[in-house]
Amino acid sequence: KGLEGVVVGTANTAHNIAEDMLSAEMNQVTMVQRNKTFVLPIEYNTKVMEIIYNNYMPTEVADRLYFFLLYGIVSVISKLINYKSARAELECFKVLEKVGFNMK
């Protein structure tokens, strides 16, 4: 409480650690970005995964479909959905860039 902290990195774990530090009432938390970071909002991934993982298909069947039959197809679908979603929300990514966050 009342301390200052530095998190080196900006991927998932780094964000979790920074959030934990703020929850512990640290005065300031600084994140140091070493490389460009791939940003994929969870909502994008959910759109893709709900095609296979849903209330209509048993998990075991969905796993087999995903890993053995459809991985290549799911990869293509993911890219298309993610690209379309990102294009629709350009402002969100522009805000990150404006504050100095480098994205892939």
N, C-alpha and C positions, 0 to 999 in steps of 0.2 A: 504494500500500500504506500502510495506516495513516491515510488521509485520511477526510474526511466528505464526503458528497455529497447534493445535492437534485435530484430529478427532478420537473419541473412537468408534471402530467398523469397519468392513470391508465389510459389505453387500452393496446392491445397493445404499441406501440412503447415506451411508458413502462415497462411491466413488463419488456420485454426489456433496456432500458438499465439498470434497477435491478438485474436479475439479473447483467448484465455487470459492474456496479460491485462487487457482492458477490463475484463470481468473481475480481475483481482485488484482493481482500482489503482493501477499504475497511472502516474501523471501523464506519461507520454510513451508512445510506442512508435518506433521508426522501423520501416521495412526497407531493406536494401535489395534492389533488384539487380541480379548479376547478368541475366540474359533476358531476351524477349520471352514472354510467358504466353502460352496458349490459353485463351479464355473460352470456356464452354459452359454457359449457364446450364444448370441442372434441368431446366425446363426443356431445353433442346434435346438432351439425352432421353428424357422421359417420353417425349413424343415418339421417338424411334423405338424405345424398348416396349412401349405399350402395344405396339403392333404384334409382338410375340408374347410378351409377359402380360397376361390379363386374367380376368375371372373366368374365361371360357376355355382356357387350355391348361392342363396340369403342368406344373413347373418342370417335371421330368421331361415331358414332351417338348416344352418350350426350350429347355436347355439343349436337347438333342438337335432340334431344328436350328437353333442359333449357332452352336459350335461345330456341327458336322455338315449341315446342308446349306445354311443360309448366310454364313459369315461374310462371304464375298458380296452377296446381294445386300445384306444389312449395311455393310460398309458403304456401298454406293448410295443407298437410300439415306443413310445418316448424313453423308456429305451434302446431298441435295437439300434435305430438310434443314440442316444446320446453316447452309449458305442462304437459303430463303429466309430463315428466321433472323439471321444476322443482318441481312439487307433491310429487313423491316424495322430493325431496331438500331440503326446506325448511330443515332444520337447517344445511346448508352455507351457505345464504344468510343465515340468522339470525346465524351466526358473523361473517360479513363486516359486517353491519349493527352488531353489538355492538361491533366495534372501530372503528366510525366510517366505514365505507366506504358511500357513498351510491350506491344503484343505481336504474336506471330500471326 
